[in-house]
Amino acid sequence: MNSLVFLLSALSFAVLASSRGFYQCQPCRGEECNVRPEGCKYGMDKGPCGIWRCNSGPGQRCGGRDNHLGKCGNGTTCNCGICRGCSTDMYEIGIIECSKGFICY
């Protein structure tokens, strides 16, 4: 019984230790932290490493730890790894862009 507890404890520790190096990037420094991408249809946000990136729109990938797969733009929410809803950023310029219905189990 003690060996089983020890084995489970060791496996748990190994998983926690390996998750610390999840992001393979260094925090941005200086001017690179202020560089913003161009042509972002759904707005932009800083990613987990501190660098600006475009947000995802309806039907595009999102989620993951700290939204490393993408963060949904205004008017949409991440559901099952896909941005759902209607983009308010596109609506403001006269374009109605929404995701198609989807049920996630």
C-alpha positions in Angstrom: 0.0 0.0 0.0 2.8 2.4 0.9 4.5 1.8 -2.5 1.3 2.7 -4.3 0.9 5.9 -2.4 4.6 6.7 -3.1 4.1 6.0 -6.8 1.1 8.2 -7.1 2.8 11.0 -5.2 5.8 10.7 -7.5 3.7 10.8 -10.6 1.7 13.8 -9.3 5.0 15.7 -8.6 6.3 14.9 -12.1 3.2 16.2 -13.8 3.2 19.4 -11.7 6.9 20.0 -12.3 6.6 19.5 -16.1 3.7 22.0 -16.3 5.9 24.8 -15.0 7.6 25.0 -18.4 4.4 25.1 -20.4 5.2 28.2 -22.4 8.3 28.1 -24.6 8.8 31.9 -24.6 10.4 34.5 -22.5 8.5 37.6 -21.3 8.8 40.4 -23.8 11.2 43.2 -23.1 11.4 46.8 -24.0 10.0 48.0 -27.3 8.8 44.5 -28.4 6.1 44.7 -25.8 4.5 47.6 -27.6 4.5 46.2 -31.2 0.9 45.6 -32.2 -0.1 43.4 -35.2 -2.0 45.0 -38.1 -5.3 43.9 -39.6 -6.9 42.4 -36.5 -10.6 42.1 -37.4 -11.6 41.1 -33.9 -9.5 43.3 -31.7 -6.2 42.4 -30.0 -4.9 41.4 -26.6 -1.6 40.5 -25.0 -0.8 36.8 -25.0 0.6 34.9 -22.1 4.2 35.9 -23.0 3.3 39.6 -23.0 3.3 40.1 -26.8 0.3 41.6 -28.6 -1.7 39.3 -30.8 -5.0 39.3 -32.8 -8.1 38.0 -31.1 -10.1 35.1 -32.6 -13.5 35.6 -34.3 -16.7 33.6 -34.7 -15.9 30.0 -35.5 -12.1 30.3 -34.9 -10.0 28.4 -32.3 -9.7 29.7 -28.7 -9.0 28.6 -25.2 -6.3 26.5 -23.6 -4.2 27.5 -20.7 -4.2 31.3 -20.5 -5.9 31.4 -23.9 -2.7 30.2 -25.7 -4.9 28.9 -28.6 -6.6 32.2 -28.9 -8.8 34.7 -27.1 -12.2 35.5 -28.5 -12.9 39.1 -29.6 -15.8 41.3 -28.3 -19.2 39.7 -28.5 -18.0 36.1 -28.7 -17.1 33.6 -26.0 -15.0 30.5 -26.1 -17.1 27.3 -26.0 -15.5 23.9 -26.6 -12.4 25.5 -28.2 -14.4 27.6 -30.7 -15.5 31.3 -30.5 -19.3 31.5 -30.4 -21.6 34.4 -30.9 -21.5 37.6 -33.0 -18.5 39.9 -33.3 -19.4 43.4 -32.0 -16.2 44.8 -33.5 -17.4 43.8 -37.0 -21.0 45.0 -36.3 -19.7 48.5 -35.5 -18.5 48.8 -39.0 -21.7 47.4 -40.5 -20.8 43.7 -40.9 -22.8 41.1 -39.1 -20.6 38.1 -38.5 -21.8 35.3 -36.2 -20.8 31.7 -35.6 -23.2 28.9 -36.7 -25.1 27.0 -34.0 -23.1 24.3 -32.2 -23.8 22.1 -29.2 -20.9 20.8 -27.2 -21.3 17.8 -25.0 
